[in-house]
Amino acid sequence: MSLHFRYRKALSSRAFTLVELLVVIAIIGVLVALLLPAVQAAREAARRIQCSNNVKQIGLGLLNYESAARAFPPGGLNGPGANTYGHSWLVRILPYLENGSLHQRLDLKGTQGSGTTGWMGANAFNAAILDKVEFPGFYCASSTLPKFVKSGFLQDVSSTMYVGIAGAVNDPSSIAKPNTGGAPGDIAFSGVFNTKSSVRVRDVLDGTSKTIVVGEQSDWCLDASGVQSDCRSDCYHGFIMGPGNDVNGRIFNLTTVRDRMNEKSSTAIGACATCNCGPNRAIQSAHPGGAHLLLCDGSCRFVGDDLDLQLFYNLANRSDGKAVSNDW
């Protein structure tokens, strides 16, 4: 037997057959299928941590504001005249979120606008300043919602995925929203964020560690057919938008808690993503199983979908006197 023949025979004895190759490919495929969920879970965990950090930074901004002003910011301030719109609580804390220079440039007194544009987020003066300006701390990495919304002057103004809590619908302060805007629901004044007025720490009688002040809104809402809609409480006007002196009674960038955690129906009472800004748009998220809540003491908690609705109400009201256990 020649040396060349023996070498070829040795090579052929070590080569993979087609069946062996297919088996190896199948094994690799199974391993990838087993690892992929773990990789995706790790990525989502990282995104959730980032979202939690955003909420904590907002909480830090609120506490620094409270330290300087001796009260939390009002949920929103009306514009200077009839049918004018004010600015949101988020605008008030911009200097405490490392955006002081931008805050100084904004028109917060209505001097650059008139009529329905005074103070409004869609005010041409403010919209031009905010055009395509990103606020990374306002966005959840797990969300596919747009970062910008078109203002009334067609600039891209930043939206936000975190909403202020005005209270809960079960509180005696809750009033029916005027239905002139096509979005029924209820507005409460029992939370930390009230329109037109500021709440002090000493007004939070239920305790700062048992009262929520901000919640997450980072996922799409769905109707019965599965059609997606954006039902954040800025109502397509951006983070700057505040309440208006009009008959619609809208509370931009605020919500009054009505529904369970992670309710995503776009047609629920007080949500109505196709209506004129429902006042009860739910706390919900793109994270599986729950959403982030910020408490008055600056702590952030990821709360599951199984949160009892009555407990949710108790947490949203700052002084209803209803006990909340430490292990909620």
C-alpha positions in Angstrom: 0.0 0.0 0.0 1.5 3.3 -1.1 2.1 6.2 1.3 -0.3 8.4 -0.7 -3.1 5.8 -0.4 -2.6 5.4 3.3 -2.7 9.2 3.8 -6.0 9.5 1.9 -7.5 6.7 3.8 -6.5 8.3 7.1 -8.1 11.6 6.0 -11.4 9.9 4.9 -11.6 8.1 8.2 -11.5 11.4 10.1 -14.0 13.4 7.9 -17.5 14.2 9.0 -20.3 12.4 7.3 -23.4 14.4 6.2 -25.4 12.9 9.0 -22.8 13.9 11.7 -22.7 17.4 10.3 -26.5 17.8 10.5 -26.5 16.4 14.1 -23.9 19.1 15.1 -25.9 21.8 13.4 -29.0 20.6 15.2 -27.2 20.6 18.6 -25.9 24.1 18.0 -29.5 25.2 17.1 -30.8 23.8 20.3 -28.1 25.5 22.4 -28.9 28.8 20.7 -32.6 28.3 21.3 -31.9 27.6 25.0 -29.5 30.6 25.4 -31.6 33.2 23.5 -34.3 33.6 26.2 -31.6 34.0 28.8 -29.8 36.6 26.7 -33.1 38.5 26.1 -34.0 38.3 29.8 -30.6 39.8 30.7 -31.0 42.6 28.2 -34.5 43.4 29.6 -33.2 43.3 33.1 -30.5 45.9 32.1 -33.2 48.0 30.4 -35.4 47.8 33.5 -32.5 49.0 35.7 -31.9 51.9 33.3 -35.6 52.8 33.5 -35.5 52.6 37.3 -32.5 55.0 37.3 -34.6 57.4 35.2 -37.3 57.4 37.8 -34.8 57.8 40.6 -33.3 60.8 38.9 -36.8 62.4 38.5 -37.3 61.7 42.2 -34.0 63.4 43.1 -35.0 66.4 41.0 -38.3 66.6 42.9 -36.7 66.4 46.3 -34.1 69.0 45.3 -36.9 71.3 44.1 -38.8 70.7 47.3 -35.7 71.5 49.4 -35.4 74.8 47.6 -39.1 75.8 47.3 -40.3 74.1 50.5 -43.0 72.3 48.5 -43.3 70.0 45.6 -44.0 71.7 42.2 -47.6 72.2 41.2 -48.9 69.6 38.9 -49.3 72.3 36.3 -49.9 76.0 36.0 -52.6 77.6 33.8 -51.8 80.1 31.2 -52.2 83.9 31.7 -55.6 84.3 30.2 -58.7 82.6 28.9 -58.2 79.6 26.7 -54.4 79.6 27.4 -52.4 76.6 28.5 -49.7 76.4 31.2 -46.6 74.4 31.7 -46.2 71.0 33.5 -44.4 70.0 36.7 -41.6 68.5 34.6 -40.7 72.0 33.4 -40.4 73.2 37.0 -37.8 70.6 37.8 -35.6 71.0 34.7 -33.0 73.0 36.6 -32.7 70.1 39.0 -32.2 67.6 36.1 -29.1 69.4 34.8 -31.1 71.4 32.3 -31.0 74.8 34.0 -29.7 76.8 31.0 -32.5 75.4 28.8 -35.1 76.2 31.5 -33.9 79.8 31.5 -34.5 80.2 27.8 -38.1 79.0 27.9 -41.0 81.4 27.9 -42.9 80.6 31.1 -44.8 83.8 31.5 -46.6 84.0 28.2 -44.7 87.1 27.0 -43.8 85.4 23.6 -47.3 84.2 22.9 -50.9 85.3 22.9 -54.4 83.8 22.8 -54.3 80.0 22.9 -50.5 79.8 22.5 -49.6 81.6 25.7 -47.4 79.4 27.9 -48.3 76.4 25.9 -46.0 73.6 24.9 -47.0 74.2 21.4 -46.0 77.9 21.7 -43.9 78.7 18.7 -41.2 80.3 20.8 -40.9 77.3 23.2 -41.3 74.7 20.4 -38.4 76.2 18.5 -36.2 76.0 21.5 -37.2 72.4 22.2 -37.1 71.2 18.6 -35.4 67.7 18.6 -33.9 68.3 22.0 -33.6 64.9 23.7 -34.0 64.2 27.4 -32.6 60.7 27.9 -34.0 60.5 31.4 -37.5 60.8 30.1 -37.3 57.6 27.9 -37.6 54.0 28.9 -35.1 51.8 26.9 -37.7 48.9 26.7 -40.3 51.1 25.0 -40.9 51.5 21.3 -43.0 54.7 21.8 -41.8 57.7 19.9 -39.4 60.1 21.8 -40.9 63.1 20.1 -44.4 64.3 19.3 -45.3 67.0 16.8 -46.2 70.2 18.5 -48.9 72.6 17.2 -46.1 74.3 15.2 -44.8 71.0 13.8 -41.5 71.0 15.8 -40.5 67.7 17.3 -40.9 68.3 21.1 -39.8 65.6 23.5 -42.5 63.4 25.1 -42.0 61.6 28.4 -42.8 58.1 29.7 -43.2 59.2 33.3 -46.4 60.8 34.5 -47.4 62.7 37.7 -50.0 61.3 40.0 -53.0 63.6 40.8 -54.6 61.2 43.2 -57.2 58.4 42.8 -60.8 58.4 41.7 -62.2 57.1 45.0 -61.2 60.2 46.9 -64.0 62.8 47.7 -61.9 65.4 45.9 -62.5 63.6 42.6 -64.7 65.4 40.1 -66.1 64.4 36.8 -64.2 65.8 33.9 -66.3 67.9 31.5 -67.2 65.8 28.6 -66.9 68.6 26.1 -63.6 67.3 24.9 -65.0 63.8 24.3 -63.0 62.1 27.0 -65.0 61.3 30.2 -63.3 60.4 33.4 -62.5 61.8 36.8 -59.9 64.2 38.1 -58.7 64.0 41.7 -56.8 66.6 43.8 -55.8 64.2 46.5 -52.3 63.3 45.2 -49.0 65.1 45.5 -49.4 66.8 42.1 -52.3 69.2 42.1 -53.0 71.6 39.3 -52.5 75.3 40.2 -51.2 74.6 43.7 -48.2 73.1 45.5 -48.2 70.4 48.1 -45.8 70.5 51.0 -44.2 67.4 52.6 -46.2 68.0 55.8 -49.3 67.7 53.7 -48.5 64.1 52.8 -50.1 62.7 56.0 -50.0 59.1 54.9 -46.2 59.2 54.8 -43.7 59.9 52.1 -42.7 56.2 51.9 -46.3 55.2 51.3 -47.4 57.8 48.8 -46.6 57.6 45.1 -45.9 60.7 43.1 -44.8 59.5 39.6 -45.7 56.4 37.5 -44.5 54.9 34.3 -46.3 55.0 30.9 -44.0 53.3 28.5 -46.1 50.9 26.4 -48.7 51.2 23.6 -52.3 50.8 24.4 -54.6 48.5 22.4 -58.2 48.5 21.3 -60.4 45.4 20.9 -58.9 44.8 17.5 -55.3 45.1 18.7 -54.7 48.4 17.1 -52.0 50.3 18.9 -52.2 53.9 20.1 -50.1 56.2 22.2 -52.0 56.9 25.4 -49.5 58.8 27.5 -50.8 61.6 29.5 -49.0 64.4 27.6 -51.7 63.7 25.0 -49.3 64.3 22.0 -48.3 67.8 23.3 -44.9 67.0 24.9 -43.5 67.0 28.4 -43.9 70.8 28.7 -47.7 71.0 28.3 -49.8 72.0 31.4 -53.4 72.6 32.1 -55.6 75.1 30.3 -58.2 77.7 31.1 -60.8 76.2 28.9 -63.9 74.1 29.2 -62.1 70.8 28.5 -60.6 70.4 31.9 -57.6 68.5 30.7 -54.6 67.7 33.0 -51.7 67.1 30.7 -48.7 65.1 32.1 -50.9 64.0 35.1 -53.2 61.1 35.7 -55.8 60.2 38.3 -55.5 56.5 39.1 -58.6 54.6 38.1 -57.5 51.3 36.5 -55.4 48.4 37.7 -51.6 48.4 37.1 -50.7 47.7 33.4 -54.2 48.3 32.1 -53.6 48.8 28.4 -57.1 49.3 26.9 -57.1 52.4 24.8 -60.9 52.5 25.1 -61.2 52.3 28.9 -63.1 55.1 30.7 -60.7 58.0 31.3 -58.1 56.6 28.9 -59.6 57.0 25.4 -56.4 57.5 23.4 -58.4 58.8 20.4 -60.3 61.4 22.6 -59.3 64.8 23.9 -56.9 63.7 26.6 -58.5 61.3 29.1 -57.6 62.1 32.7 -57.3 58.5 33.8 -54.6 57.1 31.5 -53.2 54.0 33.2 -49.8 53.4 34.8 -48.4 50.7 32.5 -45.1 49.7 31.0 -43.2 47.8 28.3 -41.6 45.7 31.0 -43.1 42.2 31.6 -45.2 41.9 34.8 -45.4 45.4 36.2 -44.3 49.1 36.1 -42.2 51.5 38.0 -43.6 53.8 40.7 -41.8 56.7 42.4 -42.6 57.4 46.1 -42.4 60.8 47.8 -39.2 59.9 49.6 -37.4 59.5 46.3 -37.4 55.7 46.3 -38.4 53.7 43.2 -40.3 50.4 43.2 -41.1 48.0 40.4 -44.7 47.0 41.2 -46.4 43.9 39.8 -49.6 43.6 37.8 -51.2 41.9 40.8 -51.2 45.1 42.9 -54.5 45.3 44.7 -56.6 48.2 43.2 -57.7 49.5 46.5 -54.1 49.6 47.7 -53.2 51.4 44.5 -55.8 54.0 45.3 -54.4 54.3 48.9 -50.9 54.9 47.6 -52.1 57.6 45.1 -53.9 59.6 47.8 -51.6 61.5 50.0 -53.8 61.8 53.1 -56.7 59.4 53.0 -55.7 57.9 56.4 -55.9 54.4 55.0 -53.0 52.3 56.3 -50.5 50.8 53.9 -48.3 48.0 55.3 -44.5 48.2 54.9 -44.4 45.1 52.7 -46.7 46.2 49.9 
